[in-house]
Amino acid sequence: MIGVPESHSGWTFITSHARVLAAIADNPNVRMRDIAARCRLTERAISRIISDLEQAGYLSHTREGRTNTYRVEPDKVLRHPAEAGLPVASLLSLLVQDETERTRTPVTRR
């Protein structure tokens, strides 16, 4: 990936759950290993996060042969009281657009 920062410790602005949901929203047929690479997490962590998202009703999947096809529930509201009433689609529209732009446009360093 172009312009991807090195690994770091400490906090980040976007949670792993949001990153995984954005990766799935960007490609409903994405493989867990590809999500793991994109989000810089282990496949085991991705599996746990997908399970969390499904249990909370943000995500569902159907199995087609060896492939999962995911469906994001865009009208499901975000969990934190500070975002009460804000649908997940609002967050994803920012994250998916940003990821698409970031992979298309090379980052110039000074």
C-alpha positions in Angstrom: 0.0 0.0 0.0 1.2 3.5 -0.8 1.5 5.9 2.1 0.7 3.5 4.8 2.3 4.5 8.1 4.6 2.1 10.0 3.2 0.1 12.9 2.9 2.0 16.1 1.6 1.7 19.7 -0.9 3.9 21.3 -4.4 5.0 20.4 -5.9 5.6 17.0 -8.9 7.6 15.7 -10.6 4.6 14.1 -11.4 1.4 15.9 -10.5 -2.0 14.4 -14.2 -2.8 14.3 -14.8 0.3 12.1 -11.9 -0.7 9.8 -13.2 -4.2 9.3 -16.7 -3.0 8.6 -15.3 -0.5 6.1 -13.3 -3.2 4.3 -16.4 -5.3 4.1 -18.5 -2.4 2.9 -15.9 -1.8 0.2 -16.0 -5.4 -1.0 -18.7 -7.7 0.3 -16.9 -10.8 -1.0 -13.5 -9.9 0.6 -11.6 -12.8 2.2 -10.6 -12.7 5.9 -6.9 -12.8 4.9 -7.3 -9.7 2.8 -9.2 -7.9 5.6 -6.4 -8.8 7.9 -3.7 -7.4 5.6 -5.7 -4.2 5.0 -6.4 -3.6 8.7 -3.0 -4.9 9.8 -4.6 -7.5 12.2 -4.5 -11.2 12.5 -7.1 -13.4 10.8 -8.1 -14.6 14.3 -8.8 -11.0 15.3 -10.7 -10.4 12.1 -12.8 -13.5 12.8 -13.6 -12.2 16.3 -14.5 -8.8 15.1 -16.8 -10.2 12.4 -18.5 -12.3 15.0 -19.0 -9.2 17.2 -20.4 -7.2 14.3 -22.8 -10.0 13.4 -24.0 -10.5 17.0 -24.6 -6.7 17.2 -26.6 -6.8 14.0 -24.3 -4.6 11.9 -23.3 -7.4 9.6 -24.6 -10.7 8.2 -23.2 -13.2 5.8 -24.2 -16.0 3.5 -22.0 -18.8 2.5 -21.6 -19.5 -1.3 -19.4 -22.5 -1.7 -16.1 -21.5 -0.1 -16.9 -17.8 -0.2 -18.7 -15.6 2.3 -20.8 -12.7 1.0 -21.3 -10.1 3.6 -24.1 -7.6 4.0 -23.7 -4.5 6.0 -26.9 -3.1 7.7 -26.5 0.6 6.7 -29.4 1.8 8.8 -28.2 0.3 12.1 -27.3 3.2 14.4 -23.9 3.5 16.0 -23.5 2.2 19.6 -22.0 5.1 21.5 -24.5 7.5 23.1 -22.6 10.5 21.6 -23.5 9.3 18.1 -27.1 8.4 19.0 -29.2 8.2 15.9 -26.3 8.3 13.4 -26.5 5.4 11.0 -23.5 3.3 10.3 -23.8 4.3 6.6 -22.7 7.8 7.5 -19.5 6.6 9.0 -18.8 4.1 6.2 -19.3 6.7 3.5 -16.4 8.6 5.0 -14.2 5.6 5.6 -14.7 3.8 2.3 -14.4 6.9 0.3 -11.2 7.8 2.1 -9.7 4.3 1.6 -10.5 4.4 -2.1 -8.9 7.8 -2.5 -5.9 6.9 -0.5 -5.1 3.8 -2.6 -5.6 5.7 -5.9 -3.6 8.8 -5.0 0.0 8.4 -4.1 1.1 10.2 -1.0 3.9 12.7 -1.5 6.4 13.1 1.3 8.3 16.2 2.0 
